[in-house]
Amino acid sequence: AGMAAGMRGAEIHDYSRLVLGSRAEMAARMWRSRPGTIAEAMQGGIRVGQFNVERILKAFLPDAIPATFEELKIPLKVTATDYFGHKLAVFAEG
């Protein structure tokens, strides 16, 4: 996603070291991504964990990565597993 957003390899490396190279930075970002209120924790229904993946991504991804696939400079497709559907899922929009 970083390269599709126009980031150079060195920029991705530097950002990764900044975030992942410090336990304090990791803990601070996780702390900021937690639900602020019970209402936020219940938003989207009851989950196994208290964390919302969208909040975690927002806390950890660099600002250079846009919110949608359409805003990327280079087209990108991301694959994942539909665990309950037992099939491949490909994300390229949204």
N, C-alpha and C positions, 0 to 999 in steps of 0.2 A: 504494500500500500504506500509505503514511503517513496519508493521509486516511481510508482504510478502517479504520485502527487508532485513529482518533480524534484524530490530530494536526491542529492548525490550520495554515493556510498559512504564517503567520509562523514557527511552530516548524520546519516543514520547511525554510523558507528559511534560518533561522539555523543549523540543523544542517548543511545543505548547504554553507554558507559556512565553517563550522568545519572540516569534513572536507576539502572540495575547495579551499578557499582557501589551504591551506598545503602546500607540497611536503613539508615535514618530516612533517606529520601523515599525508599520503598514503603516504609511504615507510614510516613506522612501522607503519601498518595493514597494508600489503602484507607487511612483514617478519614481523609477528605471524601472518599467515595462511598462511605457508609451512609445509610439512611439518616436524615437529620431528625425525623419525627416518626411516630408510629404510623401515621397516615402514609408517609413516603415508603415505609417498610412494607405496608400492605398494598401499595400501588401495584397493579398488575396481578393481583391475587397472591395466594400463599405460595412461597417458594421453599425449597429445601434449605437453602442458605439465605443469609440476610442480605447478601450483596446482589446488586443489579448489574448485569454485564455491561449495559450501556453506560452506567456511571463509572465503572472500572475502566472501560475503554477511553472514556473522556478524560479520566485522571492520568492515564499512562501514555496515550498517543500524543505525538507532537502536534503543535498547532498547524503545521504545514499540511496535515492530512485533513481533507474536507469531510463534511458530514455525510455526503452521498457519493455513490459511484459516478454519477453523472458529472460531478464537479472535478473529477480526476483528470489530469492532463493526458495520461495514457490509459486506454481501456484496461480494466482489470476484472478477472473472474476469480471468485474464491469458492473453493469446494469444502463441503462439510458432510457429515453423516446425519441423515434423518434417523435418529436412534429408534424412534417408535414406528416409523414407516419402513424401516429396514431398506433404505435406498440412499443413493447419492443425492446431495442437494448442491446446486450451483447458484451462486449469488453474483449478479452482474448489474443490478439496478436497485435503486432505493437508498 
